Amino acid sequence: MSGKRTFIELAITTALGVVAAASLALAQQQGYQGGDVLPCSLAGVNPADHPSIFGNPEVARQQYGFVQGPDGNWKVIPNCESIIQR
């Protein structure tokens, strides 16, 4: 029984590895740009991963409530929830 159990464990480990590798390859192929960006929150957001938002300051401001400061860092505008256009 020990050999059969070892074989099953090896088969499961191999299958999980194949699934993980396929998922990573698919994400890279589709140009995965990171997670979702929520309006009025920069928590965990890397602007470099979202060029469609942060590459267009007007989109960043109107749809997400973000502005770029003089130091180059992005900030959430005050009273963001009441200002952004949805």
PyMOL commands that set and color helices and strands:
alter all, ss='L'
color gray80, all
select helices_A, chain A and resi 2-29+47-49+51-54+57-64+80-83
alter helices_A, ss='H'
color red, helices_A
select strands_A, chain A and resi 66-68+74-76
alter strands_A, ss='S'
color yellow, strands_A
deselect
rebuild
show_as cartoon
